[in-house]
């Protein structure tokens, strides 16, 4: 017992040398972990507050921005409607129609006539100057593209650039009769003032009978849209885009038109948050003029001040960590005193003092641990005594087992002595039987849960058949065929000889005439499965089909069912050969129910037992393991 205690102490000392004493106190780790929890809590709450704030702020800005966008679209609708009203007053003006139709009907326009018509048009359209102060100039073209102009500025060009007019005609041809809008640049009169950015609004001029008699081209100041729309965004991180009915860009405060969003990708009257582009988009459509207004604002700009909440949470968390550290250090000595006592007691236990006991001063968790330590110390002391006693019993059992192994060895030597006595008397046939019996005994005494090869299993079967041949003589005919490719295949030990024995015990019972036994082992076709089959065929008395089914059913029953007899069924169970039942259950336990034993038999026609085994499981000398 002293040796066992010394071993336990030695093991504890080895563990101590490997693990060592903790380099940091529990209170310090407690402070660190508590600090981590507090910091994590503040960071998490700060992050959640930050996310909620950003979402609420973004929603509120979206509502206000959307409302402003809708109001701007309404104002724009009124302004464009006013422009359309003015253009209608010109298109349906009787004198304007008369001048343009007359101009188109003349082969050659005289200069004096053109000057007169131009002055008269200026008089008739004087009200236009008063109604639309953003109008820069207006051009009226007859059906032959002869032009008249009307201007509100001294710097406006007298004639429209042919390239601009060509663009007007091209856009009108694809406008389905609608007014077309687009930005362009014109050179001011005289070339002294340079170029000027304007917005073009063009339409066909048709009379009341819907007959086209000309084209109207109006040039507006850039401020037509910029005054209202630039005030809508009011920030350099926001942009505004205006599209016509055909969703062509009319106005943008961006210089690069390629950055304009696709209006078709945004639902009308909606707010879309696009994290990929980093913008908040708002789309509104004018009520009657079919203009589309899209505004966008940078999400980064909206969230610029929100990180202050997150930063504040970090600062508060650091303050909380400092306060927690002070509180833990102040109260740690008193709270952790029982824990230090426990550590001291465990150290004494590790050094071999199994009589160590702790004083339990509290009824809290630490008091429970101290009491449990005392129980553990007592149990260890008791277990040392029990384990020592078990070691003594184990050694006695080992000696008994060694003595028991001498008995089979004595039996082998005795059979060997009998063999040589018979052999010296020249009775070689009987001597061979003794050798076969000795080999069978030696093979049978090997552990049954180990694997062997098919070749070794066949050798064991041949030893058994040699004994039966001496019994039946020429009345017994035996044929054995084994494919060479599976001769070394691993199989469980003692699965073939019990089935061969059944042929003699049951199949050849009371059979006086010639007895034939065929044993074949071959590999199943590869395309079907990686398995082999062993067939044991006899010409014995055979069985009825009902007997075969009953025999297989009882052979597959587990051991527990066989040990619990059922009234009225004992006779059926007694008919099941023990060898067949043993082989069937072992195969099912090792490989599953897809492998096993099958029986085909007819009365007075013999019996064929087919054994199917896998080729890929097990190894010679290895242990059997169930699935």
Secondary structure, 3 states (H helix, E strand, C coil): CHHHHHHHHHHHHHHHHHHCCCCCCHHHHHHHHHHHHHHHHHHHHHHHHHHHHHHHHHHHHHHHHHHHHHHHHHHHHHHHHHHHHHHHHHHCCHHHHHHHHHHHHCCCCCHHHHHHHHHHHHHHCHHHHHHCCCEEEEEEEECCCCEEEEECCCCCCCCCCHHHHHHHHHHHHCCCCCCEEEEEEEECHHHCCCEEEEEEEEEEEECCCCCEEEEEEEEEECHHHHHHHHHHHCCCCEEEEEECCCCCEEEECCCCHHHCCCHHHCCCCEEEEECCCCEEEEEEECCCCCCEEEEEEEHHHHCCCCHHHHHHHHHHHHHHHHHHHHHHHHHHHHHCHHHHHHHHHHHHHHCCCCCCCCCCCCCCHHHHHHHHHHHHHHHHHHHHHHHHHHHHHHHHHHHHHHHHHHHHHHHHHHHHHHHHHHHHCCCHHHHHHHHHHHHHHHHHCCCCCEEEEHHHHHHHHHHHHHHHHHHHHHHEEEEEEECHHHCCCEEECCCCHHHHHHHHHHHCCCCCCCEEEEEEEEECCCCCCCEEEEEEEECCCCCCHHHHHHHHHHHCCCHHHHCCCCCCCHHHHHCCCHHHHHHHHHHHHHHCCCCEEEEEEECCCEEEEEEEEECCCCCCCCECCCC
